[in-house]
Amino acid sequence: MFKQLNNATAKPVAWSSYTAAVLWADPHIARQMMAYHLNPDINAASRSFDFIDESVSWLISSFGLNQSSTVIDFGCGPGLYTQRLKKQGTGTVVGLDFSQNSLEYASQQADRSNLDIEYHLGNYLDYWCIQSSFLYRPELVTLDKYVICEEEREWTVYNWLQYFTLDMLRSELEQHGLEIQATYSDLRGRPWTDGDEIAVVIGLK
């Protein structure tokens, strides 16, 4: 048991393992993640519904989205953004996600609302789980590591998060002939102030 605990709390090398798909492939976990996505009042798996409404309205007005526009939502989940984009007049809306459970829900909701949206694809028992959080200061990376022990198996989930400064973004973009054309505090178009979130508009130099 001590060896298991020691291994469970060991700090991995940055980006040494990527397991995001586990959260969406397991039928039971996917249902729990879906419940968080569909909760309109909390910013957990998704933003609150009020935030999403504001965000979609800002995207439509800022980029002039209309019947001739084509939009794809990478990681669309249960279609919270795609449905709103289509309802507000965006011409072609495509959602892409690796969760079959999320896509089935999104498709059902689109059918019920008669929305022509194109969606494309990517059981645990009682167990003990140890969560460890790590900070990689030089890389500006954080990690939430979950070691889950069940009767039949032991498995690990790594949830990495990369942070960027504006200078880091500019440096990476310049290598590909791109530049930051506008900077905001969030995806609702709020004026830029230094904080935990950032939204940028990127274009060719």
C-alpha positions in Angstrom: 0.0 0.0 0.0 2.8 2.4 0.8 4.4 1.8 -2.6 1.1 2.5 -4.3 0.7 5.7 -2.3 4.2 6.8 -3.1 3.8 6.1 -6.8 0.4 7.8 -6.9 1.8 11.0 -5.5 5.0 11.0 -7.6 5.5 14.1 -9.8 5.5 13.1 -13.5 7.7 14.7 -16.2 5.8 17.5 -17.9 3.6 16.1 -20.7 4.9 12.6 -20.1 1.4 11.1 -20.4 -1.9 12.4 -21.9 -5.2 10.8 -20.8 -8.0 13.3 -21.5 -9.8 10.7 -23.6 -10.3 8.5 -20.6 -12.7 11.0 -19.1 -15.0 10.8 -22.1 -14.6 7.2 -23.3 -15.7 5.5 -20.1 -19.5 5.3 -20.2 -20.0 6.1 -16.5 -17.5 8.9 -16.3 -18.8 10.4 -19.5 -22.3 10.7 -18.0 -21.0 12.5 -15.0 -19.0 14.9 -17.1 -22.1 15.5 -19.2 -24.0 16.5 -16.0 -21.4 19.1 -15.3 -21.5 20.4 -18.9 -25.3 20.8 -18.7 -25.5 22.5 -15.4 -26.4 26.1 -16.3 -25.1 27.7 -13.1 -21.5 26.5 -12.7 -18.3 27.0 -14.5 -17.0 23.4 -14.3 -16.8 21.4 -17.5 -18.4 24.3 -19.4 -19.0 27.9 -18.8 -22.3 29.0 -17.2 -25.1 29.4 -19.8 -25.2 33.1 -19.3 -21.5 33.3 -20.2 -22.0 31.0 -23.2 -24.9 33.2 -24.4 -22.7 36.4 -24.2 -19.8 34.6 -25.8 -21.7 33.4 -28.8 -23.3 36.8 -29.3 -19.9 38.5 -29.2 -18.4 36.0 -31.6 -21.3 36.5 -34.1 -21.0 40.3 -33.9 -17.2 40.5 -33.9 -16.7 38.2 -36.9 -19.8 39.0 -38.8 -21.1 35.4 -38.8 -24.2 34.9 -41.0 -25.8 32.5 -43.4 -22.7 32.3 -45.6 -20.3 31.6 -42.6 -18.9 28.2 -41.7 -17.9 27.5 -38.1 -16.4 24.4 -36.5 -16.3 23.9 -32.8 -13.4 21.6 -31.8 -14.3 19.8 -28.6 -17.9 20.7 -29.0 -19.1 18.4 -26.2 -22.9 18.3 -25.9 -23.3 21.2 -28.4 -23.8 24.2 -26.1 -22.0 26.5 -28.5 -23.0 24.9 -31.8 -26.7 25.1 -31.0 -26.6 28.7 -30.1 -24.5 29.6 -33.2 -27.0 27.9 -35.5 -30.0 29.4 -33.8 -28.5 32.8 -34.3 -28.1 32.4 -38.0 -24.7 30.9 -38.7 -24.9 29.1 -42.0 -22.8 25.9 -41.6 -22.0 24.7 -38.1 -19.9 21.6 -37.4 -19.1 20.1 -34.1 -16.1 17.7 -33.4 -15.6 15.7 -30.2 -14.2 12.3 -29.1 -17.1 11.6 -26.7 -19.7 9.5 -28.3 -22.0 10.2 -25.4 -21.7 14.0 -25.8 -22.2 13.8 -29.6 -25.3 11.6 -29.2 -26.8 14.2 -26.8 -25.9 17.1 -29.1 -27.4 15.4 -32.2 -30.6 14.6 -30.3 -30.9 18.3 -29.2 -30.3 19.5 -32.7 -33.0 17.2 -34.1 -35.5 18.3 -31.5 -34.9 21.9 -32.4 -34.8 21.2 -36.1 -31.2 22.6 -36.3 -29.0 21.4 -39.2 -25.7 20.9 -37.4 -23.1 18.4 -38.5 -21.4 16.4 -35.7 -18.4 14.1 -36.1 -16.7 11.7 -33.7 -13.1 11.0 -31.8 -17.9 1.6 -16.2 -16.1 2.0 -13.3 -17.0 0.3 -10.0 -16.4 1.5 -6.5 -12.7 2.5 -6.2 -10.2 4.7 -4.2 -8.7 7.7 -6.0 -5.7 9.8 -5.0 -5.5 13.3 -6.6 -2.2 15.1 -6.7 -1.6 18.6 -8.1 1.8 19.7 -9.4 3.2 23.1 -10.6 5.9 23.2 -13.2 7.1 26.8 -12.9 9.7 26.9 -15.7 7.3 25.4 -18.2 4.2 27.4 -16.9 2.4 24.1 -16.7 0.1 22.6 -14.0 -1.0 19.0 -13.6 -3.8 17.3 -11.8 -2.9 13.6 -11.5 -5.5 11.0 -10.5 -4.6 7.5 -9.6 -7.7 5.3 -9.5 -7.6 1.8 -8.0 -10.4 -0.6 -8.7 -10.8 -4.3 -7.9 -9.9 -5.2 -11.5 -7.4 -2.5 -12.4 -5.4 0.5 -11.4 -5.2 3.4 -13.8 -4.0 7.0 -14.0 -5.5 10.1 -15.5 -3.3 13.2 -16.3 -5.0 16.6 -16.7 -2.3 19.0 -18.0 -2.9 22.8 -18.3 -0.5 25.0 -20.2 -0.4 28.7 -19.3 0.8 31.4 -21.8 1.9 34.9 -21.5 1.3 37.3 -24.3 5.0 37.3 -25.2 4.9 33.5 -25.4 2.0 33.6 -27.7 3.5 36.2 -29.9 6.8 34.3 -30.1 5.0 31.1 -31.2 2.8 32.8 -33.7 5.6 34.8 -35.3 7.3 31.5 -36.3 4.3 30.7 -38.5 3.7 34.2 -40.0 0.8 35.0 -37.6 0.2 37.8 -35.1 -2.1 38.8 -32.4 -4.5 41.4 -33.8 -6.7 42.0 -30.7 -6.5 41.1 -27.1 -9.5 40.6 -24.6 -10.0 39.4 -21.1 -12.4 36.7 -22.1 -14.4 35.3 -25.0 -17.1 37.9 -24.5 -14.9 40.7 -25.7 -14.3 42.3 -22.4 -11.4 44.8 -22.5 -8.0 43.3 -21.8 -6.7 43.4 -18.2 -4.0 41.2 -16.8 -5.5 38.2 -15.1 -6.1 34.5 -15.2 -7.9 34.4 -18.6 -7.1 35.8 -22.1 -8.8 35.7 -25.5 -7.0 36.8 -28.6 -7.8 37.3 -32.3 -5.1 35.8 -34.5 -4.4 36.6 -38.2 -1.7 36.7 -40.8 1.0 39.3 -40.4 
